[in-house]
Amino acid sequence: MFFKRTFVVAMVFVLVCAGYGAIFAEGIKMLAPDMAEKVIKNKMATIDNLVKQGRFEEALKNSENLENWVKTQRPEVISKHLEKIQTGQVEIQEKQGNYDAAAAKAEQAGKENKSAEIQKKAESSKQNVAAQKELFQKQMDFASKIHDKDMEIYNLVKKRDQALKELSGKKPEEISKAKLAELQSLMKKTASEIAAKEKERAALFGDWNSLMEKYKDVTLSSEMVEKLEDKIQNLEKIQENLKIAQQDINFRYEDLTANAKVGWTGFSDKLAETYKMQKDMLDLQKKMKELAGKGKLSGEDMKAFMALKSQYVQLKSQVDEKMNDLQKTFEDAKGFDDLNPEAAGRLKGLFQDVKKSRDFLAENEKKLDSMARKIDYHYGDVNGDGVVDQEDLAILQKIPQVGFKKALETAKGGKIDLLAADVDGDGRVTLNDRKLMEDKIRGIRKTFPVDPKNIPGDMNGNGVIDKADAKRLESAMKNPDTTMSSFKNVADMNGDGKVNDADKALFMKAQKAQEAKEADEDQKLTQDTTIAKDAGDQDKELQEKRQAPSSGNPFAKGKKNKTK
């Protein structure tokens, strides 16, 4: 009997101590409300900052860790903060276009907090799932239609080029006035067809504008963005080939005039105007080279350099338009005049000057562009008002749609900074610049590819090296011909002009460093010791509880209760 009683008393002792130990362990995690407030405030500020930087995955991890910690706190702390933290997670998922995950989180939070408000968010996210699919499909359809239209235009341009090449390559005696008139007829017809196609293309861009306005609050997922960007990259390649084909046509006129010994009204004048503008461009390059020759530039020097660069880009666009006007002079010619040897020599010499200037300008551009990429500029601020906003996007939308000249005519204040509009840094303002600008305004992108602040390897411009960047770098390595030059520059981490295994190794090193940093931040948030350090002293009340005798614990140390 004695042993039985002893065993029962021992078991009670063990169970009571175990319960008391559990209270003690819980006390280590639990903070006084004011101390918990400090922890939550600091961590929420960190999360908000990550969201502003577009570092959504990091923000979500931090928020989930904070949520788990808050659930260990006092009921009043939980009731005050849990729903807010969970709502923040829903919003972070929505910003990434993860509407399914956002809806699931909102439903879970709604049940936990018995909140009708967050349940509404669940319904909203579900609706956005359908809207997102619709937006993505329409954008892909739009890209396909633009692709088809661009290919139709490109084929017409190549048709013009081939016809001009065939005639200009003939012997002088084979190029009759009748043959010239026949070529002129074909060039007029195809020019009219191209103009009609370009009008249709502009209408498609108008549909895109309406589409983006309708779905302005809907975000595509990262997988959708990658697929859409692949489409846009293909469009950019067609535009690049189209530009080359147009240049080929312009310079084939040299062969035609030289072999046929003919000229026409306005042709030599346009060519002379082009050469004069090229000389102005050379003068701007000279001034930029003088600044670059100083070595380390001051802030004022950098500002002056980029101002010259902006003027240069504007002038270059005008020269391209002037060269394309050469084709129109042939199409509009009332007749063709025979050139005497002296006049033919002058025209040939002028053509040679234009060609030499073009090549010299292109060679200098490579060096100057390399320097410009190291200097900060207000990229995206197309109207020069000091901010990147919807007004800039509205202007930029028009450039690939109707061309620079027409966009300039309707621009507020009559000013467009083409350098600021070329946010991918490929020397042209295209659909890709527009897409990048939309991402920047919506907070998806922090920096543009052309911006020197864009970290090497940060393909999506969100300010960190992450998994999404890894996929794009792999794509740049596998498909160098279809990857835009601007993204190749970002992927070229060692700056050797190539994207290969050496860049991949540097990328992986940077990614590991980023992951280690994130893991360290996670550890700091979840460790009780760090939380205690962030908050200050532990809850005094809990400390006193541990030390004071408990009336319900017969084994507590301290003064025994007196009985009457």
C-alpha positions in Angstrom: 0.0 0.0 0.0 2.8 2.4 0.9 4.5 1.8 -2.5 1.2 2.4 -4.3 0.7 5.8 -2.6 4.3 6.7 -3.2 3.9 6.0 -6.9 0.7 8.1 -7.2 2.3 11.0 -5.5 5.4 10.8 -7.7 3.2 10.7 -10.9 1.3 13.8 -9.7 4.6 15.5 -9.0 5.9 14.7 -12.6 2.6 15.9 -14.3 2.5 19.1 -12.3 6.1 19.9 -13.1 5.6 19.1 -16.7 2.7 21.5 -16.9 4.6 24.2 -15.1 7.5 23.6 -17.5 5.2 24.1 -20.5 4.0 27.4 -19.0 7.6 28.4 -18.6 8.5 27.5 -22.2 5.5 29.4 -23.5 6.6 32.4 -21.5 9.9 32.5 -23.3 8.1 33.1 -26.6 5.3 35.4 -25.4 6.0 39.1 -25.0 4.1 41.9 -23.3 1.7 43.6 -25.7 3.8 46.7 -26.0 7.0 44.7 -26.7 5.1 42.6 -29.3 3.9 45.8 -30.9 7.6 46.8 -31.4 8.5 43.5 -33.1 5.5 43.6 -35.4 6.0 47.2 -36.3 9.6 46.6 -37.2 8.9 43.5 -39.2 5.9 45.0 -41.0 8.2 47.9 -42.1 10.7 45.4 -43.5 8.0 43.6 -45.4 6.5 46.9 -46.8 10.0 47.9 -47.9 10.5 44.6 -49.7 7.1 45.0 -51.5 8.1 48.5 -52.6 11.3 47.1 -54.1 9.3 44.4 -55.9 11.0 41.6 -53.8 7.7 39.8 -53.4 9.0 36.3 -52.6 11.1 37.7 -49.8 8.3 39.8 -48.5 6.0 36.7 -48.5 8.5 34.6 -46.6 9.0 37.3 -44.0 5.2 37.8 -43.6 4.5 34.0 -43.2 7.2 33.8 -40.5 5.7 36.8 -38.8 2.3 35.3 -38.9 3.5 32.1 -37.3 5.2 34.1 -34.5 2.1 36.3 -33.9 0.0 33.1 -33.3 2.2 32.4 -30.3 1.4 35.7 -28.6 -1.4 36.9 -26.3 -5.0 36.8 -27.6 -5.2 40.7 -27.8 -2.1 40.8 -30.0 -3.4 38.0 -32.3 -6.9 39.7 -32.7 -5.3 43.0 -33.5 -2.6 42.0 -36.0 -3.2 38.5 -37.5 -5.9 39.5 -40.0 -3.8 42.5 -41.2 -0.7 40.3 -41.7 -2.8 37.7 -43.6 -4.4 40.3 -45.7 -1.0 41.6 -46.6 0.0 38.1 -47.8 -3.1 38.0 -50.0 -2.1 41.4 -51.5 1.5 40.2 -52.1 0.2 37.1 -53.9 -2.1 39.3 -56.0 0.8 41.6 -57.0 2.6 38.5 -58.3 -0.5 37.4 -60.2 -0.9 34.4 -58.0 -4.6 34.8 -57.7 -5.3 31.1 -56.9 -2.9 31.3 -53.9 -4.4 34.6 -52.9 -7.9 33.2 -52.9 -6.9 30.2 -50.8 -5.1 32.4 -48.3 -8.0 34.8 -48.0 -10.5 31.9 -47.4 -8.2 30.4 -44.7 -7.8 33.8 -43.0 -11.5 34.5 -43.3 -12.3 31.3 -41.4 -9.6 31.9 -38.8 -10.7 35.5 -38.1 -14.4 35.1 -38.8 -13.9 38.1 -41.1 -16.4 39.0 -43.9 -14.0 41.6 -45.2 -11.2 39.2 -46.0 -13.7 36.7 -47.4 -14.6 39.4 -50.0 -10.9 39.4 -51.0 -11.2 35.7 -51.6 -14.1 36.3 -54.0 -12.2 39.1 -55.7 -9.1 37.0 -56.2 -11.3 34.2 -57.7 -12.8 36.7 -60.2 -9.2 37.9 -61.0 -8.2 34.3 -61.9 -10.7 34.4 -64.8 -9.8 38.0 -65.7 -6.1 37.1 -65.7 -6.6 34.2 -68.1 -8.7 36.4 -70.4 -6.1 39.2 -70.3 -3.2 36.7 -71.0 -5.0 35.1 -74.0 -5.9 38.5 -75.5 -2.3 39.8 -75.1 -1.0 36.6 -76.7 -3.5 37.0 -79.5 -2.5 40.6 -79.9 1.2 39.7 -80.2 0.3 37.0 -82.8 -1.7 39.6 -84.8 1.1 42.1 -84.6 3.6 39.4 -85.6 1.5 38.5 -88.7 1.1 42.2 -89.6 4.9 42.8 -89.2 5.7 39.8 -91.4 3.3 41.1 -94.1 5.1 44.5 -94.0 8.5 42.8 -93.9 7.7 40.7 -97.0 6.5 43.7 -98.9 9.7 45.6 -98.0 11.8 42.6 -99.1 9.8 42.5 -102.4 10.8 46.2 -102.9 14.4 45.4 -102.0 14.6 42.5 -104.4 13.1 44.4 -107.3 15.5 47.3 -106.8 18.5 44.9 -106.4 17.6 43.2 -109.7 17.4 46.4 -111.7 20.3 48.2 -110.1 22.5 45.2 -110.8 22.0 45.3 -114.5 24.3 46.8 -117.1 23.7 50.5 -117.9 22.4 49.7 -121.3 19.8 47.3 -119.9 18.3 50.0 -117.5 15.9 51.8 -119.8 13.4 54.5 -118.8 10.6 52.0 -119.3 12.3 49.6 -116.8 12.6 52.5 -114.3 8.9 53.4 -114.8 8.0 49.7 -114.2 10.1 49.7 -111.0 8.5 53.0 -109.9 5.0 51.5 -110.4 5.9 48.5 -108.2 7.4 50.7 -105.5 4.3 52.9 -105.5 2.0 49.9 -105.3 4.0 48.3 -102.5 4.3 51.6 -100.6 0.5 51.9 -100.7 0.1 48.4 -99.4 2.7 49.0 -96.6 0.8 52.1 -95.6 -2.4 50.2 -95.4 -0.8 47.4 -93.3 0.8 50.0 -91.0 -2.6 51.6 -90.5 -4.0 48.2 -89.5 -1.1 47.7 -87.2 -1.8 51.1 -85.5 -5.4 50.0 -85.0 -4.2 46.9 -83.2 -2.2 49.0 -80.9 -5.3 51.0 -80.2 -7.0 47.8 -79.2 -4.1 47.0 -76.9 -4.5 50.4 -75.2 -8.2 49.7 -74.5 -7.3 46.2 -73.3 -4.7 47.5 -70.8 -7.1 50.1 -69.5 -9.8 47.5 -68.9 -7.5 45.1 -67.1 -5.3 47.7 -65.4 -5.7 46.1 -62.0 -4.9 42.6 -63.2 -1.4 41.2 -63.0 0.0 38.2 -65.0 1.8 35.4 -63.3 5.5 35.0 -63.8 5.0 32.1 -66.2 2.5 34.1 -68.3 5.0 37.0 -68.4 7.8 34.8 -69.7 5.6 33.4 -72.5 4.4 36.9 -73.5 8.0 38.2 -73.4 9.1 35.4 -75.7 6.5 36.6 -78.2 7.6 40.2 -77.8 11.2 39.3 -78.4 10.3 37.7 -81.7 8.5 40.9 -82.6 11.6 42.9 -81.8 13.7 40.7 -84.0 11.3 41.2 -87.0 11.5 45.0 -86.4 15.3 44.9 -86.3 15.3 42.9 -89.6 12.8 45.4 -91.1 15.0 48.3 -90.3 18.0 46.6 -91.9 15.9 45.9 -95.0 14.9 49.5 -95.2 18.5 50.6 -95.0 19.4 48.2 -97.8 16.8 49.7 -100.1 18.1 53.3 -99.4 21.6 52.4 -100.4 20.6 50.4 -103.4 19.6 53.7 -105.0 23.3 54.5 -105.2 23.8 51.4 -107.4 20.8 52.4 -109.5 21.8 56.0 -110.1 25.4 54.9 -110.8 24.5 52.2 -113.3 21.6 53.9 -114.9 23.2 57.4 -114.9 19.9 58.9 -114.1 18.5 61.2 -111.4 15.1 62.6 -110.3 13.6 65.6 -108.6 14.3 65.9 -104.9 16.6 62.9 -104.6 20.0 64.7 -104.4 18.5 67.4 -102.1 17.3 64.8 -99.6 20.6 63.1 -99.7 22.4 66.4 -99.1 20.1 67.2 -96.2 20.9 63.7 -94.7 24.6 64.3 -95.0 24.3 67.7 -93.3 22.4 66.2 -90.4 25.1 63.4 -90.1 27.7 66.1 -89.8 25.7 67.6 -86.9 25.7 64.1 -85.3 29.4 63.9 -85.7 29.8 67.2 -84.0 27.7 65.9 -81.0 29.8 62.8 -80.9 33.0 64.9 -80.8 31.7 66.8 -77.8 30.8 63.6 -76.0 34.2 62.2 -76.7 35.9 65.3 -75.3 33.9 64.9 -72.1 34.7 61.2 -72.0 38.4 62.0 -72.4 38.4 63.7 -69.0 38.5 60.4 -67.2 36.5 60.5 -64.1 33.5 62.8 -64.8 32.0 65.2 -62.3 28.2 65.2 -61.8 27.9 68.2 -64.1 30.0 66.5 -66.8 27.8 63.4 -66.6 24.7 65.6 -66.9 26.2 67.4 -69.9 27.2 64.0 -71.5 23.7 62.6 -71.3 22.2 65.9 -72.6 24.4 65.5 -75.7 23.4 61.9 -76.0 19.7 62.8 -75.9 20.2 65.4 -78.7 22.1 62.8 -80.6 19.3 60.2 -80.3 16.7 62.7 -81.5 18.8 63.7 -84.5 19.5 60.1 -85.4 15.8 59.4 -85.5 15.3 62.3 -87.9 18.2 61.1 -90.1 16.5 57.6 -90.4 13.2 59.3 -91.5 15.1 61.5 -94.0 16.8 58.4 -95.5 13.4 56.7 -95.8 12.2 59.8 -97.7 14.6 58.9 -100.4 12.3 56.1 -101.5 9.4 58.5 -101.7 11.3 60.9 -104.0 11.6 58.0 -106.5 8.0 57.0 -106.2 6.8 60.6 -106.7 9.2 61.4 -109.5 7.5 62.9 -112.7 10.3 61.6 -114.8 14.0 60.5 -114.8 16.8 62.8 -116.0 20.0 61.6 -117.7 23.0 62.6 -115.7 26.2 63.8 -117.3 29.5 62.4 -116.0 30.1 65.4 -113.7 26.6 65.2 -112.1 26.8 61.5 -111.8 30.2 61.8 -110.0 28.8 64.4 -107.6 25.9 62.2 -106.7 28.1 59.2 -106.3 30.5 61.2 -104.1 27.6 62.4 -101.9 26.4 58.8 -101.5 29.9 57.8 -100.5 30.1 60.6 -97.9 26.7 59.5 -96.4 27.9 55.9 -96.2 31.3 56.8 -94.6 29.6 59.0 -92.1 27.1 56.3 -91.3 29.8 53.7 -90.6 31.9 56.2 -88.6 29.0 57.2 -86.5 28.1 53.6 -85.8 31.7 52.8 -84.7 31.7 55.7 -82.3 28.3 54.9 -81.0 29.5 51.5 -79.6 32.1 53.3 -77.4 29.9 56.2 -76.4 26.9 53.9 -75.6 29.2 51.8 -73.4 30.0 54.9 -71.4 26.4 56.1 -71.3 25.3 52.8 -69.7 27.4 53.7 -66.7 25.7 57.0 -66.1 22.4 57.6 -64.4 19.6 59.1 -66.5 15.9 59.8 -66.0 14.9 56.7 -68.1 11.2 56.5 -68.4 10.6 60.2 -67.9 9.6 60.8 -71.5 8.0 64.2 -71.1 10.8 65.5 -68.7 8.5 66.4 -65.8 10.6 64.6 -63.2 8.4 61.6 -62.7 7.7 58.3 -64.5 3.9 58.0 -64.7 0.9 57.4 -67.0 1.6 60.5 -69.0 5.0 59.2 -70.0 3.4 55.8 -70.9 0.7 57.5 -73.0 3.4 59.2 -75.1 5.5 56.1 -75.4 2.5 54.1 -76.5 2.2 56.3 -79.6 5.8 56.0 -80.8 5.7 52.3 -82.0 2.0 52.9 -83.0 2.3 56.0 -85.3 6.0 56.8 -85.4 8.1 59.5 -83.6 7.2 62.4 -85.9 3.4 62.0 -85.4 3.8 61.3 -81.7 5.8 64.5 -81.3 3.1 66.5 -83.0 0.5 65.4 -80.3 2.9 65.4 -77.3 2.0 67.7 -74.5 4.5 70.6 -74.5 5.8 69.4 -77.9 8.6 67.5 -76.3 9.6 63.8 -76.3 12.9 62.6 -74.9 13.6 59.6 -77.1 16.6 58.6 -75.0 14.4 58.4 -71.9 11.8 56.4 -73.9 14.3 53.7 -75.0 14.3 51.9 -71.6 15.6 48.7 -73.0 18.6 50.5 -74.5 18.5 48.9 -78.0 18.5 52.2 -79.8 14.8 52.0 -80.8 11.4 52.7 -79.2 9.3 49.6 -79.6 6.6 47.4 -78.0 9.2 46.1 -75.5 9.9 49.6 -74.2 6.2 50.0 -73.7 5.9 46.7 -71.8 8.8 47.6 -69.6 7.3 51.0 -68.8 3.9 49.4 -67.9 5.8 47.0 -65.5 7.6 49.9 -63.9 4.5 52.0 -63.3 2.7 49.0 -61.8 5.6 48.3 -59.4 6.6 45.0 -61.0 9.9 46.4 -62.1 12.3 48.5 -60.1 14.9 49.3 -62.9 15.0 49.2 -66.7 17.6 47.1 -68.6 19.4 50.3 -69.8 19.6 51.7 -66.2 23.1 51.4 -64.7 21.3 50.7 -61.4 20.0 47.4 -62.9 22.1 44.7 -61.2 24.0 42.4 -63.6 21.9 39.2 -63.9 18.7 40.9 -62.6 16.7 40.1 -65.8 13.3 41.1 -64.4 14.6 44.3 -62.7 13.1 43.7 -59.3 16.4 44.5 -57.5 17.5 41.0 -56.6 18.9 37.8 -58.2 16.2 35.2 -58.0 14.8 32.0 -59.7 12.9 34.0 -62.3 16.2 35.6 -63.4 17.8 32.1 -63.6 15.2 31.0 -66.1 15.7 34.0 -68.3 19.5 33.8 -68.2 19.2 30.1 -69.3 17.0 31.3 -72.2 19.5 33.9 -73.2 22.2 31.3 -73.3 20.2 28.8 -75.3 18.6 31.3 -77.7 21.1 34.1 -78.3 19.6 34.9 -81.8 16.1 35.6 -80.4 17.2 37.3 -77.2 17.1 41.1 -77.4 20.4 42.9 -77.1 19.2 44.8 -74.0 18.6 41.5 -72.1 21.9 40.0 -73.4 23.7 43.0 -71.7 22.0 42.3 -68.4 22.8 38.5 -68.7 26.4 39.3 -69.6 27.6 39.4 -66.0 31.3 39.6 -66.7 31.0 42.2 -69.4 32.8 40.2 -72.1 30.1 40.6 -74.7 29.0 37.0 -74.5 26.4 35.1 -72.5 27.9 31.7 -71.6 28.9 29.3 -68.7 31.2 31.9 -67.2 28.1 34.3 -66.7 26.1 31.3 -65.4 28.8 30.6 -62.7 28.8 34.3 -61.6 25.0 34.3 -61.6 24.9 31.1 -59.4 27.4 32.7 -57.0 25.2 35.9 -56.7 22.1 33.8 -56.3 23.6 31.8 -53.4 24.7 35.1 -51.7 21.1 36.4 -52.1 19.6 33.1 -50.7 22.1 33.2 -47.8 21.0 36.8 -47.0 17.3 35.8 -47.1 17.9 32.8 -44.9 19.7 35.0 -42.4 16.8 37.4 -42.3 14.4 34.5 -41.9 16.4 33.1 -39.0 16.5 36.5 -37.3 12.8 36.7 -37.5 12.0 33.2 -36.2 14.6 32.8 -33.4 13.1 33.6 -30.0 16.4 35.1 -28.9 16.5 37.6 -31.7 12.8 38.5 -31.2 13.6 39.1 -27.6 16.5 41.2 -28.5 14.4 43.3 -31.0 11.7 43.8 -28.5 13.7 44.5 -25.4 13.2 42.9 -22.0 10.9 39.9 -21.6 7.4 40.4 -20.1 8.1 41.3 -16.4 4.7 39.9 -15.4 5.7 36.5 -16.8 9.1 36.6 -15.1 7.4 37.3 -11.8 5.0 34.4 -12.4 7.9 32.0 -12.8 9.5 33.1 -9.5 6.3 33.5 -7.4 4.7 30.5 -5.7 1.5 29.2 -7.3 -1.5 28.6 -5.0 -2.5 25.7 -7.2 1.0 24.0 -7.0 1.7 22.2 -3.7 5.3 21.7 -4.7 6.0 25.5 -5.2 9.0 26.9 -3.3 8.5 29.8 -0.9 6.5 30.7 2.1 3.7 28.3 3.0 0.2 29.6 3.1 -1.1 30.0 6.7 -4.2 28.1 7.6 -6.8 29.3 10.0 
